């Protein structure tokens, strides 16, 4: 088990290095320097700016010093806001993004699991069709349509919930979390239904039923453990989508999170910020994939033996 | 064992299998409705330059935003442009991105997966390791990065989206190829001295067509969604061109006063995604009865 974790961590290092290298060289291959937008800048100033940001050094030297700083946890200064470092912006934006993603995940897992389990208990009946067609709706209604619609109905027409902000007015976190979580709830519902159906047809469940256990006991004690494995393997990669989805949700609801900063940085061509955020996001995704792999192995004794005994 | 028997039967009656699949698909109402809706949208999109009620750029600033009426079925936007015309032109772009980027993904994914699966051994291990590594990358973020650096051209969008959507296809095809390459007809082809490329293209790929078709149908909606997502953020299709995503983004700005500017493009996008997903599910049930047994 520990060996497995260590091996997975070691495997993540080249991935992160690859992301860093690709991002770095792509950004530096970009036509037009970062300061080309400001037109009336005297050449001496440009020269100084280039020196300040080491743009006049050879590429490989820049790359190594960048990686060196990364290892120290330093993402460098922001191009657009010279008084801020990329670290400042990440520290300022990440808590809101993390909180949003956290609530969205809770919403998605709760609603998705409940819908999936309910549907799996009586497949191909009305009890299956209603949650599954709602799930289809959730998958086909993109967040940038669902979000504005929720905003329009609950924020503007009914005036039940605030339309924008994060943590200023009570209830302003509800709509963004639902918007971000909805499609994941839908996927989780479908996946957990499939997983549960497979588990429910196994012999040990039949034994449990034959023993006269209640449906609730069978579901919660016996079936769920196996039934949610596909959900967990979905959750790791889903975090990547969740973070990307936060771009849209943060833009719609005007949440001062990392996603919104990233989109703004993309518009502003704030190169160091884009680079820093991309690498930071990649790091998060790698960490969550790792976590979901470890949990999967931990939940499944057969897998545990394989990774433990095989090497 | 059961699978093997099914496989052998498939080989003996290749034609009747597809007929059989089509018969099953026809019975699936949702899939057929999805197919018809999709064909309808595609025909409209193809004919748009000839049948659009107004010109694409035609502004009427005096008119401004109006509600849907007999003259403008879906109303007009704040510049007085006909919404129906704009949605129709938007469909052309969104659908084109959906199909072309999927084709790019299909090409890379199928060739990669089939090659890895057929050659096996160390080549397979290296090729699939690359896929695993790429899976861990934040792709939406990378596409944004690409569009920032190389500008927002349509070609780049096709390439960038296609280049990130091929991974799952490669995995599926490799898995299928691994199971069929041990069958006699492949051994026969090897012993007849066919080159690996001939075996892959003439014997392996045709036999994994079912899963390829199914997964392609399910890739198109995710590609369309990705493009709309980028265009919504203002990082995809640039004005004066518009896609569903940029129309929705424009609609959001004025949704308080003119909600139809948000609702209609959103509706068209959602209906398209619905149709493709139902069609994909239906095709899976029809082409791969084993997967849908539960």
Interface residues (C-beta under 8 A of the other chain):
Chain A: X12 X14 X15 X18 X19 X22 X23 X26 X27 X29 X30 X31 X123 X136 X139 X140 X141 X142 X144 X145 X148 X149 X151 X152 X156 X194 X197 X198 X201 X237 X240 X241 X243 X244 X247 X248 X251 X252 X262 X263 X266 X267 X269 X274 X277 X278 X281 X282 X285 X286 X289
Chain B: X133 X135 X136 X137 X138 X139 X140 X141 X142 X144 X145 X146 X147 X148 X149 X150 X221 X225 X228 X229 X232 X233 X234 X235 X245 X248 X249 X251 X252 X255 X256 X259 X262 X263 X266 X269 X270 X273 X274 X277 X278 X294
